[in-house]
Amino acid sequence: MRIEHDIKLGFKDVMIRPKRSTLKSRSQVTLERNFTFLNSTANWKGVPIMAANMDTVGTFEMALELSKLKLFTAIHKHYSVEEWNSFLSDAPNGLEDFIAISTGTGNEDSNKLKAVFESNPQLKFICIDVANGYSEHFVNFVQQTRKLYPDKVIIAGNVVTGEMVEQLLLSGADIVKVGIGPGSVCTTRVKTGVGYPQLSAIIECADAAHGLGGQIISDGGCATPGDVAKAFGAGADFVMLGGMFSGHTQSGGKVITRNGKQYKQFYGMSSSTAMDKYVGGVAEYRASEGKTVEVPYKGDVKNTLQDILGGLRSTCTYVGAERLKELTKRTTFIRVAEQENQVYNK
């Protein structure tokens, strides 16, 4: 046993210090980024914000809406091959640049992935998603997937330390998903005691990835547009959102009416709700590591998108970053004890 005494930080522990700027308006800020990926060598251009591959968030409907503004969606893994074929037969041109097909690491997952690609070779992104990206089995699966799909962009995760980011990139991943336990409906940290404060995880993992020419996704922990800005400021190349994209018309989940108000169900993919739905319940050798909540219905996701993108542009103007790419170079974090005046929040 050992103890690390360095302080690790989450989004609530810091704010971004403003700096002089020559920008006159938020409209001058460019949020699009260009990436060339490490192993696939593919190029991508868009706004690097992603909808999470949860079945209440990463839906086909969400992908269609987000792609209009060049945002990305990691489609959840529970759609059938037939549903994928039907969706892509009517999909607009260029949508394949803004969606990933998600997969686990089992034989059934591999077979479904193969079947979808056989019918839809235009797809470019694979998201290999497990809760614990530290297993040898996971690394081997990433290596095998790279051999089978040498020209596809592979997203792999989740991890929270630099050495594992490097391992996954060297094993064939292009982008590594960073985050263990920060999600709003994730209970891993309280069920297992395992986790890593998200801001520090981003800083350390981005440093490791960029040293090899790879990219990272900050996955989880963002509750406000300001958190999204902090994730980019810390060095994240992409920011993945779950809770912030839940509860919309385009989101999945049952609609519930209570006392005349509408809610949408939102749950973690390791929750008992998800496991009851997809694998017949929680296996006797494990515990549920997610919660199920009812989110007030938020309407069309485009209103939330304006809030997120507008807030991010405003962050850039506060520090003088004309392009999103410049934000991390112009970010100075200050440690704080409070974020906002909450007099009227009660």
N, C-alpha and C positions, 0 to 999 in steps of 0.2 A: 504494500500500500504506500502511496505517496500523495502529497498535497501540493498543488500548484497555487502559489500565493498571488500571482498576477490577477488583477481585477478584470473580470469579463463583463461586457456591457450589452444591454438590450436597447431597443429603440427608446424606451421611456427614460433612459438614463442620460440622454444627450439632446442637445439642440445644435443647429448649424449657425455659426456666427456669420452675420452679414459682412459684405465687403463692398468696396467702391465698384461701381459698374458704369459702363458707357451705354448700356441698353436703355432705350427710351420706352419700350413697350414689351409686354409678354408675347405679343405677336411676332417679335423678332426671333424668338427661341425656336430652334429646330429639335424636335424630340426623336426623329428618326436616326437610326444607327446602321452602319454597314459592318458586317462581320464576314471574315473568311475563316472557316472552321478547320481545326487542326488535322483531323484524320480523314474526313471526307473531302476536304478542300473545297466544299461548296461555298457559295456566296449567299448572303441574306441581307435584305434591307427592309426595315420596318421600325415600328415603335416597340421596344423590347419589354412589353408588359404582357404577362401570360395569365390566362384562366387556368386554374388548377385541374388536374385530371381526377376530379371527384365526380361522382355521377349526379350530384346536385349542382355542379358548376360547369364541368367540361362537356357540355352538350353540343350536338350539331347546331342547334338554334343559336347558342352562344357564339359558336365559331363563325357563323354567317354574319352576325352583328358586329363582332369585334374586328373581323377581317376588313370591314368597310373603312376602318380607320387604321388599318395595317397593324393591328394588335394580334397576338398569337393565342391559340387555344390548344392545350394538351387534352385531346378527347379521351374520356374515360374508357377503361378497357372492357366494359361490360356490354357494349354493342356487339351484335352478331355480325358475321361476315355478310349475311343478306342485308342487314341494315346499313352496313358500310357501302355496299354496292349500290343500294337504292339512293342513298344520300349523294354519293359522288357522281351518279349518273345525271343529276340535275344541278350539280354544284357550279358556281360561276368560275370563269377562267381565272387562274392565279390563286385559287383558294389553297392549293397544296403548299404554297409558301408560308401559310399561316396556321397550319394544323399539324399535330403529331398523333400517330397512333400509339396508344399506351399498351404496355404488356407487362406481365409478371415474368417469372423465371421458370415456370413449369413446362412440361411437355405439351400440355393442352394450349398454353399461351403461345408457344413456338409454332404450333400447327395453325392456330388462328392467324398469327402474324403472316405466315407464309401464304395462307389462302387469300388474305386481303391484298397482299402485294401482287400475287399472281393475277388478280382481277383488276388491280389498280396500281400499275407500276409507276404512275406519275407521282405517287406519294413520296415525300422526301425525308420526313422526320419520324424517328422512333423514340419513344420515351420508355425506357426500362425503369420501372418504378417499384421499389421495395421500401419498407419502413427502415430496415437496417442494412445499409450499404457496405458493411464491414466484413461480410462473410466471403469466404473463398469461393463458394458456389456462385455468388453474385458476380464476382470478378471474372470467373470462368465463363459465365453466360454472356457478359459484355464482350469478351474476346471472341466467343463463337459467333455472336451476332455481327461483329465487325467483319469476320471472315465471310459470312453469308451475304452481307449487304455492304460491300466496300464503299459504295457511293452514297449511302444514306447518312444523314446527320443523326448521330446517336446522343440522346440525353440520358444520363444515368444518375441515380441517387436513391436514397439520401445519405449524405455524410456531413460532418461538421469540422473536420480537421484537415490541415494542409497535406499531410502525407498520404491520406486516402484519396484526396482530389488528384494528386499526382499519380497514384496507382491506377485510378480509373482512366485518366487521360492516356497514360502509357499503355493501357489495356485496350484502347480503341474508342473510348468516349470522346465526343467533341465538346459537350457541355455537361457540367456536373451540377446536380441539384443539391443545394445546401440548406439544411434545416432538420433538426430532430427535436420535436416537441413544442415548437412555438405557435402552432396553429390554434385558432380559437375553439375548435372542437376536437383537439387532440389532448389526450390525458396521459401520454407516455411518460411525461416527467413525474407525475404524481404516482402512477402505477409502477414505474420501474426505478425512479430516481436518476434516470439517465437523460442527458440533454446538454445544451450549450447555448448561452445567451446569443441571440441571433446577430446582433451588430458585430460582436467580436468574431463570430463564426464567418461572417461575410468578409471582414477585413483579412483574416488569416487565410481563408480559402481562396479569395481573389488573388492574393499575393502569390500563392502556390500555383494557381492556374495560369496566371498571366506570365509567369516565369517560363512556362512550357508552351505558351501560345494558345492555351485553351480558354474557355469561358465558364462562368458559373451563373446559376440561377439562385437568387434568394427566395426560398420557398417557405412561406409562413411568417406569422408575427405582425403583419401589417394590418392596423386597424383604421388608419387615417391616411389621406394623401400625403401628409407630412412624413409618415413612416416609409412610404414608397420612396420619397425623396432622400431620406436618410439611407435607405438601402443602396440606392444608386450612388450617393455620396461616399459610402463606405467601400465602393468598388464593384458592386454587383453589375453584371452585364445585362441580366434579365431579372425581372421581379415577378414572381408568381403569386397570384391572389386567389384565395378561396372564399373566406367569409365576406370580403368586400364585394364579390360578385354573386353572392347568394341572395335568394329572395326576390329575384327579378322575373319578369315574364319569360326570359330565355333560360332561366335556371331550371334544373330538375327539382324533384321533391314534391310531395303531396301538398296540395293547397288545403289549408284548414281555416274554417270560419269560426271565430269565437267572439261572442258578444258583438256581432255585427262588424268585426274587423277581420281582414284576411291575413293569413300567415302562410309561409312556406317552410316545409321541413328541411333542415340542414343538418348533416351528420358527418362525422369522421368515417373514413373508409376502413378503420379498424374498430368501429363501434359495433355493438351488438345488433343495431338496426341493419347495418350493411352486411354483417355476416349472416344474419337470419335471412336476408334477401338473396344472397348469392351463394352461400356455402352451407346452408341448412342449420346455422347457429354457431355459437362460440365453441370451438373444440375444447375438450376437457383438459388439455394440457396448457391452455393459455388463458389470458384474461382479455376482456375488452379494453382497448386503449383509445377509445373515442367516445364522445358524447353526442346526443341528439337534442337539437334545439328547434324552436319555432321562431323564424325570423319574420318580422313585420314585412308584408308585401311592399316592394319598393317600386313597382312599375317597370318601365322599359329601362334596360341597362344603359342606354345612351345618356341618360341624365347623370348616372354615377360616373360614366366615362368622362363627361365634361368636368365634373368635380375633381377627378383624379388628375387628368391631363392639365387642367387649368392650374391646379395646385402645384404640379411639377414645373410648369412654365414659370410660375411665380417664384418658386425656389431658385430657379436659374437666374432670374433677374436680380434677386437679392444678393447673389454672389458674383454676378457678372459673367455667367456662362452662356454664351450664345448658342452652343450646342450641348445636348445632353452628355456627349462624350467628355466635355470639359468639366462637368460637375464635380467629379471626384478630385480633380486637380485643384479645384477652387474651394473644396470643403475643409473647414476646420470645425471639429466637434468640440463643444464645451460641455463639461459634466454639469448636470443640474439636479436639483432635488424636487422640482415640480415642472410641469409642462404648461399648464393653463390655469386661469382663474375659473374655478368651478362653482361660483356662487349660485349661478342659475342652472346648474346641471342636475340638481337634486330633485 
